[in-house]
Amino acid sequence: MSTKKSWRDRLASYPHLPNVKEIPLAMRKRHGEGTIATPSPREVEEAMRGVPEGRLATVLGIGEDIAVRHSATIGCTVTTAIFAHMVAHATEENQERTPYWRTLKIGGELNPKYPGGIQAQMARLEAEGHTVVQRGKRYFVEDFAGKLSGTR
């Protein structure tokens, strides 16, 4: 009988993070030489938890903040986005208070992988005074850049 791990247990299964490594060869054409900081789930959750009502963050901004914290050239936005998704589900699963809906994808886009999908995130953002606009099949917070918190 296989039992599925809880989201909180999944987040706890990365004891080797955070870490800083040389930027991999495949990424150097785009990012150049230097180092990349891969965050721990706890760092991503703390950043998400720190976004006050009326303000927003992006996975790119959180990744940049983590890079600065670890004196790295860049932050790993792929890992940051994965952990943001996991934090959102752990929050819902355990009825915690991390306002994950305030963390957007790069460019201010809503995240369809958050609990309840686009509609749930949109409802929470609009309830806090943000305007969500549709562009094609995707949804974005209007003027999101002017609403970024200290944790971009």
NORGIFEN-V37002 format. One record per residue. N is the residue number from 1. RES is the residue in one small letter. PHI is phi in radians with two decimals (* if undefined). BURIAL is 1 if it has 16 or more other ideal C-beta (glycine too) atoms within 10 Angstrom, else 0. Layout:
[[N;RES;PHI;BURIAL] [N;RES;PHI;BURIAL]]
This chain:
[[1;m;*;0] [2;s;-1.72;0] [3;t;-1.91;0] [4;k;-1.38;0] [5;k;-1.17;0] [6;s;-1.23;0] [7;w;-1.08;1] [8;r;-1.11;1] [9;d;-1.14;0] [10;r;-1.07;0] [11;l;-1.09;1] [12;a;-1.37;0] [13;s;-1.61;0] [14;y;-2.21;1] [15;p;-1.19;0] [16;h;-1.42;0] [17;l;-1.89;1] [18;p;-1.38;1] [19;n;-2.62;0] [20;v;-2.23;1] [21;k;-2.37;0] [22;e;-1.11;0] [23;i;-1.09;1] [24;p;-1.04;0] [25;l;-0.90;0] [26;a;-1.10;0] [27;m;-1.69;0] [28;r;-1.21;0] [29;k;-1.07;0] [30;r;-1.47;0] [31;h;-1.88;0] [32;g;1.43;0] [33;e;-1.37;0] [34;g;2.38;0] [35;t;-2.18;0] [36;i;-2.17;1] [37;a;-1.68;1] [38;t;-1.77;1] [39;p;-1.32;1] [40;s;-1.55;1] [41;p;-1.00;1] [42;r;-1.08;0] [43;e;-1.09;1] [44;v;-1.15;1] [45;e;-1.10;1] [46;e;-1.08;0] [47;a;-1.10;1] [48;m;-1.15;1] [49;r;-1.15;1] [50;g;-1.46;1] [51;v;-1.49;1] [52;p;-1.32;0] [53;e;-0.99;0] [54;g;1.58;0] [55;r;-2.01;1] [56;l;-2.40;1] [57;a;-2.42;1] [58;t;-2.17;1] [59;v;-1.10;1] [60;l;-1.12;1] [61;g;-1.11;1] [62;i;-1.09;1] [63;g;-1.06;1] [64;e;-1.13;1] [65;d;-1.09;1] [66;i;-1.16;1] [67;a;-1.04;1] [68;v;-1.06;0] [69;r;-1.01;0] [70;h;-1.78;1] [71;s;0.95;0] [72;a;-1.82;1] [73;t;-1.22;0] [74;i;-2.40;1] [75;g;-1.86;1] [76;c;-1.43;1] [77;t;-1.28;1] [78;v;-1.14;0] [79;t;-1.14;1] [80;t;-1.02;1] [81;a;-1.15;1] [82;i;-1.10;1] [83;f;-1.20;1] [84;a;-1.07;1] [85;h;-1.06;1] [86;m;-1.16;1] [87;v;-1.08;1] [88;a;-1.02;1] [89;h;-1.22;1] [90;a;-1.13;1] [91;t;-1.08;1] [92;e;-1.17;1] [93;e;-1.06;0] [94;n;-1.85;0] [95;q;0.88;0] [96;e;-1.57;0] [97;r;-2.01;0] [98;t;-1.38;1] [99;p;-1.39;1] [100;y;-1.03;1] [101;w;-1.13;1] [102;r;-1.45;1] [103;t;-1.72;1] [104;l;-1.83;1] [105;k;-1.29;1] [106;i;-1.00;0] [107;g;1.50;0] [108;g;1.46;1] [109;e;-1.43;1] [110;l;-1.22;1] [111;n;-1.84;1] [112;p;-1.18;0] [113;k;-1.56;0] [114;y;-1.24;1] [115;p;-0.95;1] [116;g;1.45;0] [117;g;1.21;0] [118;i;-1.00;1] [119;q;-1.07;0] [120;a;-1.19;0] [121;q;-1.14;1] [122;m;-1.05;1] [123;a;-1.07;0] [124;r;-1.18;1] [125;l;-1.17;1] [126;e;-1.15;0] [127;a;-1.13;0] [128;e;-1.67;1] [129;g;1.70;0] [130;h;-1.50;1] [131;t;-1.86;0] [132;v;-1.84;1] [133;v;-2.12;0] [134;q;-1.70;0] [135;r;-2.24;0] [136;g;1.17;0] [137;k;-1.70;0] [138;r;-1.90;0] [139;y;-2.13;1] [140;f;-2.37;1] [141;v;-1.45;1] [142;e;-1.14;0] [143;d;0.92;0] [144;f;-1.08;1] [145;a;-1.07;0] [146;g;-1.35;0] [147;k;-2.04;1] [148;l;-1.25;1] [149;s;-1.42;0] [150;g;-0.98;0] [151;t;-1.61;1] [152;r;-0.31;1]]
